[in-house]
């Protein structure tokens, strides 16, 4: 029996009638057309499907769409402000923190959660926060550098960031 849900996704209310077993990752990709959230292992091991739910990182392959009813979800598409990349997205670009890009959305969303909780993390903190995300291309060094890069940019006063464009 289908259920009606409403989820605030990237600041937009989205309502749909869904099967109770529909995973959030599939709701985002198929019902909402937001394909930045990747389907990897579907067992919570790879982290490619990570999104923010009410500001905290969750693996959307282990969350039912029904569980997100009435909640706020942010995907990697929701981080940029128009054409202006989020400092994390920009950091991954500047530090070559991606190769194939498959793990990148999940890495960015986990890093966002980390930087919200801990604005100036050590390399060890970054590695610990990304422990549940798998990358088969980069060797992680540039990913850690990308998060450090974003941390520096995000810790600057807003006026300084605006002037740096």
C-alpha positions as CSV (number, residue, x, y, z in Angstrom):
1,X,0.0,0.0,0.0
2,X,1.6,3.3,-1.1
3,X,2.1,6.1,1.4
4,X,2.2,9.9,0.8
5,X,5.4,11.6,1.8
6,X,6.7,15.2,1.7
7,X,10.5,15.8,2.0
8,X,12.3,19.1,1.8
9,X,15.1,18.4,-0.6
10,X,17.6,21.1,-1.2
11,X,15.1,23.7,0.0
12,X,12.2,22.5,-2.2
13,X,9.2,20.6,-0.8
14,X,8.7,17.4,-2.8
15,X,5.6,15.2,-2.3
16,X,5.0,11.8,-3.7
17,X,3.1,8.6,-3.2
18,X,5.7,5.8,-2.6
19,X,6.0,2.2,-1.8
20,X,6.9,1.7,1.9
21,X,10.1,-0.2,0.9
22,X,11.4,2.5,-1.4
23,X,14.9,3.6,-0.4
24,X,15.7,7.3,-0.1
25,X,18.5,7.0,-2.6
26,X,16.0,5.8,-5.2
27,X,13.5,8.5,-4.3
28,X,16.2,11.1,-4.8
29,X,17.4,9.7,-8.1
30,X,14.2,8.4,-9.7
31,X,11.4,10.5,-8.2
32,X,13.3,13.8,-7.8
33,X,15.8,13.5,-10.7
34,X,18.8,14.3,-8.4
35,X,21.4,11.9,-9.8
36,X,24.4,13.3,-7.9
37,X,23.7,10.9,-5.1
38,X,25.2,7.6,-6.4
39,X,24.0,4.1,-5.9
40,X,27.1,2.0,-5.0
41,X,26.9,-1.1,-2.9
42,X,23.4,-0.7,-1.4
43,X,24.7,-2.2,1.8
44,X,26.1,1.0,3.5
45,X,29.7,0.0,2.9
46,X,30.8,2.4,0.2
47,X,29.3,5.7,1.2
48,X,28.6,6.9,-2.4
49,X,24.9,7.5,-1.5
50,X,25.6,9.8,1.5
51,X,23.3,12.8,1.9
52,X,22.5,15.2,4.8
53,X,19.3,14.5,6.6
54,X,18.5,17.3,9.0
55,X,22.1,18.4,8.7
56,X,23.7,15.0,9.5
57,X,25.3,12.6,7.1
58,X,23.3,9.4,6.4
59,X,23.8,6.7,3.8
60,X,20.6,7.0,1.8
61,X,20.7,3.3,0.7
62,X,19.9,2.4,4.3
63,X,17.1,5.0,4.9
64,X,13.6,4.4,3.6
65,X,12.0,7.4,1.9
66,X,9.2,7.1,4.5
67,X,11.8,7.8,7.2
68,X,12.6,11.0,5.5
69,X,9.0,12.2,5.5
70,X,8.8,15.7,7.0
71,X,12.6,16.0,7.2
72,X,15.1,18.1,5.4
73,X,17.5,16.4,2.9
74,X,20.5,18.0,1.2
75,X,22.2,16.4,-1.7
76,X,25.4,17.4,-3.4
77,X,23.4,19.4,-5.9
78,X,22.0,21.5,-3.0
79,X,25.4,22.7,-1.8
80,X,26.2,25.1,-4.7
81,X,24.7,28.6,-4.7
82,X,23.8,29.0,-8.4
83,X,27.0,28.9,-10.3
84,X,29.1,29.4,-7.1
85,X,30.5,26.1,-5.9
86,X,30.5,25.3,-2.2
87,X,34.0,25.5,-0.7
88,X,34.0,21.7,-0.4
89,X,33.1,21.2,-4.1
90,X,35.7,23.8,-5.0
91,X,38.3,22.2,-2.7
92,X,37.9,18.8,-4.4
93,X,38.4,20.6,-7.7
94,X,41.4,22.6,-6.6
95,X,43.2,19.7,-4.8
96,X,42.4,17.1,-7.4
97,X,40.4,15.1,-4.8
98,X,38.6,13.1,-7.4
99,X,39.4,11.0,-10.4
100,X,36.4,9.0,-11.6
101,X,34.1,11.0,-9.4
102,X,31.8,8.1,-8.3
103,X,32.6,8.4,-4.6
104,X,32.9,12.2,-4.6
105,X,29.3,13.2,-3.7
106,X,29.4,11.0,-0.7
107,X,32.9,12.2,0.3
108,X,31.7,15.8,0.0
109,X,28.6,15.2,2.0
110,X,30.4,13.4,4.8
111,X,33.0,16.2,4.9
112,X,30.3,18.8,5.1
113,X,28.9,17.0,8.2
114,X,32.4,16.9,9.7
115,X,33.1,20.6,9.1
116,X,29.7,21.6,10.6
117,X,30.7,19.8,13.7
118,X,34.4,20.5,13.7
119,X,35.4,23.5,11.6
120,X,39.2,22.9,11.9
121,X,39.8,19.2,11.8
122,X,43.1,17.5,11.8
123,X,44.1,15.1,9.0
124,X,43.3,12.2,11.5
125,X,39.8,13.7,12.1
126,X,39.2,13.9,8.4
127,X,40.3,10.4,7.8
128,X,38.1,9.1,10.7
129,X,35.1,11.0,9.4
130,X,35.5,9.5,5.9
131,X,36.2,6.0,7.2
132,X,32.8,4.8,5.9
133,X,33.5,6.0,2.3
134,X,35.4,4.0,-0.2
135,X,37.5,5.5,-3.1
136,X,39.2,3.2,-5.5
137,X,41.0,5.8,-7.4
138,X,42.7,8.5,-5.4
139,X,44.5,7.0,-2.5
140,X,42.7,9.5,-0.2
141,X,45.7,12.0,0.1
142,X,44.1,14.6,-2.2
143,X,40.7,14.0,-0.6
144,X,42.1,14.9,2.8
145,X,43.8,18.0,1.2
146,X,40.5,19.0,-0.3
147,X,38.7,18.9,3.0
148,X,41.6,20.9,4.6
149,X,41.3,23.4,1.7
150,X,37.5,23.8,2.4
151,X,38.1,24.1,6.1
152,X,40.5,27.0,5.6
153,X,38.0,28.8,3.2
154,X,35.0,28.1,5.4
155,X,36.7,29.4,8.5
156,X,37.5,32.8,6.9
157,X,35.0,35.6,7.6
158,X,32.2,36.0,5.0
159,X,33.5,39.3,3.8
160,X,36.9,37.9,3.2
161,X,35.4,34.9,1.2
162,X,33.3,37.3,-0.9
163,X,36.4,39.4,-1.7
164,X,38.4,36.4,-2.8
165,X,36.4,35.6,-5.9
